[in-house]
């Protein structure tokens, strides 16, 4: 039974103009190169490759999407287009759940699919600075970046409580 589902995309609201920027720069440099303005004519292929690379990175960010699903057995996530299949974490492997702000650049070097050098911490995020941090029983941590961190953390806590009801001592 599906308990929670969410899909997080990069927030393009203030950044739509960025998708047009590399093309505009390329067109400008192409025209300047065609008019034989010296630095642009000599390095036309360099400007072309830089513009195409920048546009490709921006398109990757624009189409990046984090899918999160929670059922009564597993927590599943995938980051499209980098992960094609859901990665699953059995709920009995989750030891502790925290939610709230984090520092994506300081802790993980940015957004996306990130790991630390030791392989003990991982982050899967698209944008923002809020998320749910899972402490697993194998001494690893996973951070799922989502603006709906309260709802996801509450759903995970509820699923964990349903799986292993605490003794009331009566």
C-alpha positions in Angstrom: 0.0 0.0 0.0 1.4 3.4 -1.0 1.7 5.7 2.0 3.5 8.7 0.4 4.6 9.8 -3.1 6.3 12.9 -4.2 8.1 14.3 -7.2 10.5 17.2 -6.9 11.7 19.2 -9.9 14.2 22.0 -10.1 12.4 25.3 -9.4 12.7 27.1 -12.8 10.8 30.2 -11.7 13.6 32.7 -11.7 15.9 30.7 -14.0 14.0 30.2 -17.2 16.2 32.9 -18.9 19.2 30.7 -18.2 18.0 28.2 -20.8 18.2 31.0 -23.4 21.6 32.4 -22.3 24.0 29.9 -23.8 22.2 30.0 -27.2 22.2 33.8 -27.1 25.9 33.9 -26.3 26.7 31.4 -29.0 24.7 33.5 -31.6 26.6 36.6 -30.5 30.0 34.9 -30.8 29.0 33.3 -34.1 28.0 36.7 -35.6 31.2 38.3 -34.2 33.3 35.5 -35.7 31.5 35.8 -39.0 32.2 39.5 -39.0 35.9 38.5 -38.5 36.3 40.2 -35.1 39.7 38.7 -34.3 39.3 36.9 -31.0 36.0 35.4 -31.9 37.0 34.3 -35.4 40.0 32.5 -34.1 38.2 30.7 -31.3 34.8 30.0 -32.8 34.9 26.2 -32.1 35.9 26.9 -28.5 32.9 29.2 -28.0 30.6 26.8 -29.7 31.7 23.9 -27.4 31.4 26.0 -24.3 27.9 27.2 -25.3 26.7 23.7 -26.1 28.2 22.4 -22.8 26.5 25.1 -20.8 23.2 24.5 -22.5 23.5 20.8 -21.9 24.1 21.2 -18.2 21.2 23.6 -17.9 18.9 21.2 -19.7 20.0 18.4 -17.4 19.1 20.5 -14.4 15.8 21.6 -16.0 14.8 17.9 -16.6 16.2 16.5 -13.3 13.4 15.1 -11.1 13.5 13.3 -7.8 10.8 10.7 -7.3 10.1 9.4 -3.7 7.7 6.6 -2.8 7.0 5.1 0.6 4.9 2.0 1.2 4.6 -0.2 4.3 7.7 -2.2 3.4 10.2 0.2 1.6 11.3 3.7 0.9 12.1 4.1 -2.8 13.8 6.9 -4.6 15.2 7.7 -8.0 16.8 10.8 -9.6 15.9 11.0 -13.3 17.8 11.1 -15.7 20.8 9.9 -13.6 19.1 6.8 -12.0 16.7 4.7 -14.2 15.5 2.4 -11.5 14.2 3.0 -8.0 16.7 2.4 -5.2 14.9 0.8 -2.3 15.6 1.0 1.4 13.7 -1.5 3.6 12.0 0.3 6.5 13.6 -2.1 9.0 17.0 -0.6 8.0 16.0 2.9 9.1 17.2 3.7 12.6 16.4 7.4 12.9 14.7 10.1 10.9 15.4 13.9 11.0 14.1 16.7 8.8 14.9 20.3 8.3 17.4 22.6 6.7 20.9 21.4 5.5 23.7 23.0 3.7 24.0 21.4 0.3 27.2 23.0 -0.8 29.1 22.7 2.4 27.9 19.2 3.3 27.8 17.6 -0.2 29.3 20.0 -2.7 26.0 20.9 -4.3 22.8 19.2 -5.5 22.2 16.0 -7.5 23.4 12.6 -6.6 26.2 13.1 -4.1 28.4 10.9 -1.9 31.2 11.6 0.6 34.6 10.1 0.1 34.1 7.4 2.7 30.8 6.3 1.3 29.0 6.8 4.6 26.9 9.8 3.6 24.8 10.3 0.4 22.5 13.0 -0.7 19.9 13.0 -3.5 18.5 16.4 -4.1 17.4 18.7 -6.9 17.3 22.1 -5.3 16.8 23.9 -2.1 18.1 23.4 1.4 15.5 21.3 3.1 15.4 17.6 3.3 15.0 14.4 5.3 18.1 12.7 6.8 17.9 9.0 7.3 20.3 7.3 9.7 20.5 3.6 8.6 21.5 0.6 10.7 24.6 0.0 8.6 26.0 3.4 9.9 25.3 5.2 6.7 23.2 8.3 6.2 21.0 9.3 3.3 19.6 12.8 2.7 16.6 13.2 0.5 16.2 16.8 -0.5 12.6 17.9 -0.7 10.7 21.1 0.2 8.0 18.8 1.7 10.4 17.5 4.4 7.8 17.7 7.2 5.3 15.5 5.3 7.9 13.0 4.2 9.5 12.7 7.7 6.0 12.3 9.2 5.0 9.6 6.7 8.3 7.7 7.4 7.8 7.9 11.2 4.2 6.7 10.8 5.3 3.8 8.6 8.0 2.9 11.1 5.5 3.0 14.0 3.1 0.8 12.1 5.8 -1.8 11.4 7.0 -2.0 15.0 4.5 -0.7 17.5 6.2 0.3 20.8 5.4 -1.6 24.0 3.2 0.5 26.3 4.3 -1.4 29.4 0.8 -2.4 30.5 
